[in-house]
Amino acid sequence: MDDLYRDYILEHYKRPRNFGELEPHDLEALEHNPLCGDELGVHIRVDGDHIEEIRFHGHGCAISQAAASIASEELKGMKLEEVGELDADWMIELLGIPVSATRRKCALLNLKVVRGAVTGDNGWPT
Amino acid sequence: MPSVAESRLSVRADFPIFERRFGGAPLIYLDSGATAQKPRAVIEALAAHLAEHNANIHRGVYPLAQEADAAFESARDRIAAFTGAEPKATIFTKNATEAINLVARSYGAARLGPGDAVLITQMEHHANLVPWQQICRERGAELRYLEVDEHGELSLAQLDAELARGDVRIVAFAHVSNVLGTINPVAEIAARARAARAVTLVDGAQAVPQMPVDVQALGADFYAWTGHKAVGPTGIGVLHGRRELLDAMDPFLTGGDMIASVSQLETTWNELPFKFEAGTPPIAEAVGLAAAVDYLSGLGMERVREHERELTELMLARLAEVPGVRAVGPPAGRERGALVSFTVEGMHPHDIAELLGREGVCVRAGHHCAQPLMRCLGVAATARASLGVYNEESDVDALVAALAKGQKVFGI
């Protein structure tokens, strides 16, 4: 089996969870990966102190789409203050594949967008 | 038509990097549009200059400095001769981007104002787009675009219509598109622009490495290119300009070497080309680039073009046989430069490049610094295989085989 393109990565790429738009939504953000021009946006509906519903949209490679899909399942129900604490390691571990330096931004674009929507800090996760 | 045996080059042995192995596999380099590999002649010329002739230029009177001066000016003469240009109107810059910025600033900013327009094309690399955006914004001028048609080509009728509006001062366009491979009709565009009293700037970064270029015959007012794509070193670009225009322009960067005399409040400029070469120029790089153009001249640029044209046609035909592959740019049978950009259904270009890379096949993926063009094509990104003098038919075979293998990983 392929180290990077594992079955579950390709499964999430081909059939991403929580993909699309969410109307109405409370929070949103849209980011580009300057490397490839890929685009990833997120809509979030908040219930009290946590994420009630999340949808992402845009286009990207298998790594970035799978990262968004896998993370969306974890993010649903998460407290907003916890989202602000999420770091690069969280995303990479969640993906469960060896991400090379050149593909790191693909893996982290989704977290950058989500953190941007929730905290307003749109820097790259470290 | 020369026979295959006559036109095909076989020069891989001239390029030491092809001795490398990647996990036991040879290097299949299909990214020459980004940067070309270097022949031994260039590597040795660079090393020999640094080892034996290194000194700063234009200031030393000792013998070593005279050697450096002679090496630098001989390099300029050979580089100018390679592209049919006049040495005095051949300016060394850092790269093609800087050469274009030089024109945008020193020519454009001083002459553009409200009511004027700059005409560029939808196929421009950001290097020939962002500088004009900036200058137009600063000067209150309008930036307009020539469209790319379904064959990836420009329309001369649209050019005429734009020029007929009477406000176009500058027409800036690529000789060869780095995404589509389209070869634009430089001489025709330059002649029409001149008739409308607009100056032309040609981005020749992709053209000079792959075809004979004679800037005086083409008739463009400015022609920019870069060394590293033409099997030369990084850190050196070239701007050829029409002498009377360069003479009338103010310098781009200021500092040492570009002055005639400096007093506390005023400076007069040095003569061409030095007026535009502030500070210590890329001396060793110029020597390396001269070795590069000598190398290419030795192969013969007609032969280089024929070699790469045949391989490009082959690549286009072989890619068309792969299910799900869609090539962009001029269709088979039309003139095109030595590259093919393509998409694969169900696979993002980044994933294509990653999977090809594992097989030792180097291609580029992304927007290729041409985001507006990507939007016109309706794609976010493409994969691009671009050729150099050292590529052979076996590289095309390797590309197609690696692509099929990659599709298998994706269950396609």
Interface residues (C-beta under 8 A of the other chain):
Chain A: D2 L4 Y5 L10 K14 L35 C36 G37 D38 E39 H59 G60 C61 A62 I63 Q65 R103 C106
Chain B: G346 M347 H348 P349 H350 D351 E354 L355 A365 G366 H367 Q371 M374 A380 A381 V409 F410 G411
